[in-house]
Amino acid sequence: MNGKIYEFKEDILRIAIAIFCVILSHMNIKIASIDPAYIALVLCAIPIIYGSIVGLVKEHDIKADVLVSIAIIASLYIGEVFAAAEIAVIMEIGGLLEEITVSTTQLRIEKLIKLQPSQARLIKDDVESMVDALTIKKDDIIKINPGETIPADGKIINGTTTVNQSLITGESLPVDKTIDDEVYAGTINNYGQIIVHVTADGKSNSLQKLISLIEEVNNEETPIIREADKVANWVVGISFTMAIYTLLVTHNITNAVTVLVVFCPCALILATPTAIIASMGNLSKHGILVKNPAVMESLYKTDNIVFDKTGTITTGIPEVVAVKTFNNIAEEQLVKITSSAEKNYDHPLSQAIINYYDGNQLYDAQEFEVELGMGITCTIDDKRCLVGNEKLFKKYDITIPKDVYNIDDASTVIYTYYDDKFIGTFSIKDTPKRDIEHLIKVLRDDKYDVTLLTGDNDSVAADIARQVNIDDVHSNCLPEDKLNFVDDLKGRLKKVIMVGDGINDASALKRADVGVAMGNIGSDITIDSADVVFINDDVRYLSHVLKMSKRTYNTIKYGIIFSLTLNTIAMILGMMGILTPITGALVHNIGSVIVIILDALLFRIKPEVKGEIVV
């Protein structure tokens, strides 16, 4: 990668010297009695001619470089040394701009590689030592000081901090981290000192997988690139034909050379791949990885979007949405008693209740026992306490008050019994992610058909669908049901985007025209099954992905129309003798530069999330 950057520096220096020589030639200043234009030709024309010969012989590739080479040689033949040098220099400037523009993704890989620190502080037997970061093993204990890059994936076991995850996830703001929170290799520990229990070997951490994912992006040509190449081949043929026609009609080889120069399909060839790479670079910058350029075209053609629920539309993390008290107990006391009982139980519903509690000291729970599939029992201040579902209360012959049963069917209900009294209930749900309803509205306004698939029961599915305004919802779906649903849509000639968490949706993700997977930075399943990976784990960015696909293809369309129009006008002017090889080269390359700049602007488009531009 460093070699590629160095290669750019060499090219820039070479072209800068050639430009200086062309300027000297224009001013009739000689260098040791030699026209400096010849130096420019050596620096810029030889690479073009050599490349065209290699392409012609090895790949039978008759495109822009062949025409440029013929134009340069023809200009020299008629004694237009300055014109030949100018053509070569301007063509090399256009090629350099193309290389710089399409190298966005490769430069991102370099940045990611630099994120991996070379060493880590390993703590073993209370002794701290510096080791090679890539030799760290799962279950090792490491220490990260403030300002250092985190060398491995893991969970914090001591300390609190704020972590900058922007280059990995695309998040614009640092994220607070404390005990039990996950941290990822390549992210930056901003403030506090933390001790981390490593969860993945150094060579298998999330950063290394992310680098591999980007490096393995398939650069095969998309259908639209192949179509553009076919048009370019026709343009080459037309250019030769019109140059010969001009020579036969005008008997002026200068006019014929001008036609060759101005009708090269450079801008046409650049318009498509440059736009797609710039667009992919834009998405990559915001934590969205597209594994194949052809995916951008597939996104543009889709009309149906199918969402998984858990972890995609919803957070996948249960939350307490309502609390109801009985027997004159205060809500604060109910929550404290229940949290005290749940604090020793590692269960998502228990964690939801504990997260809901905003007090300080909890009570000590004694004689703690787990009743699998039902709940827990314990004593608090020597008073019996039961926390669980309806099955737990049936087991102990405890009657649940009748007015409990009017609670929302879409919720999971946890009951609390304490000191021989039924004291309250907790309604717990998996809630929609922030601003999902706005995303759905944007998609529907853009004429996409939106469907929700979930393995949950009818009540839960209907409740979530109502909250996010999705009308078409299918509940009780097994993985094969999701796959069959995608197959049915495709059987009706629909183009389908499947958005899921990349785990139980893997088959449906692969079968869809475009599979979009959420987050899970280190998930092999996500990487393998999806065409698009949201490293930022923010489904709201789907509207930006679709927006970019449309903007990309509009940019390609306008670039092709512009280049063909400019080439045609310039060709006519060249046939008439109004343009010379010098001015023709200038006009032609101005067109190429304009197309490249328009494509490069795609890289700067910023996502809009609920009307706000994300930096």
Salt bridges, closest charged atoms under 4 A:
ASP11 OD1 - ARG14 NH2 3.11
ASP61 OD1 - LYS63 NZ 3.92
GLU92 OE1 - ARG14 NH1 2.80
GLU99 OE1 - LYS4 NZ 3.68
GLU110 OE2 - LYS114 NZ 3.28
GLU128 OE2 - ARG121 NE 3.23
GLU128 OE1 - LYS143 NZ 2.64
ASP139 OD1 - HIS197 NE2 3.03
GLU148 OE2 - ARG121 NH1 2.32
GLU227 OE2 - LYS230 NZ 3.63
ASP229 OD2 - LYS63 NZ 3.68
GLU297 OE2 - LYS301 NZ 3.31
ASP308 OD1 - LYS482 NZ 2.82
ASP364 OD1 - LYS343 NZ 3.95
GLU371 OE1 - LYS395 NZ 2.63
GLU390 OE2 - LYS394 NZ 3.86
ASP408 OD2 - LYS429 NZ 2.71
ASP419 OD2 - LYS383 NZ 3.94
ASP419 OD2 - LYS421 NZ 3.80
ASP430 OD2 - LYS309 NZ 3.45
ASP435 OD2 - ARG434 NH1 3.82
ASP435 OD2 - ARG540 NH1 3.27
ASP435 OD1 - LYS610 NZ 3.25
ASP445 OD2 - LYS441 NZ 2.85
ASP456 OD2 - LYS309 NZ 2.78
ASP463 OD2 - LYS429 NZ 3.08
ASP463 OD1 - ARG466 NH2 2.67
ASP471 OD2 - ARG444 NH2 2.76
ASP472 OD1 - HIS474 NE2 2.98
ASP487 OD2 - ARG511 NH1 2.69
ASP488 OD2 - ARG492 NH2 3.05
ASP505 OD1 - LYS482 NZ 2.80
ASP524 OD1 - LYS209 NZ 3.32
ASP537 OD1 - LYS433 NZ 3.82
ASP538 OD2 - ARG540 NH2 2.77
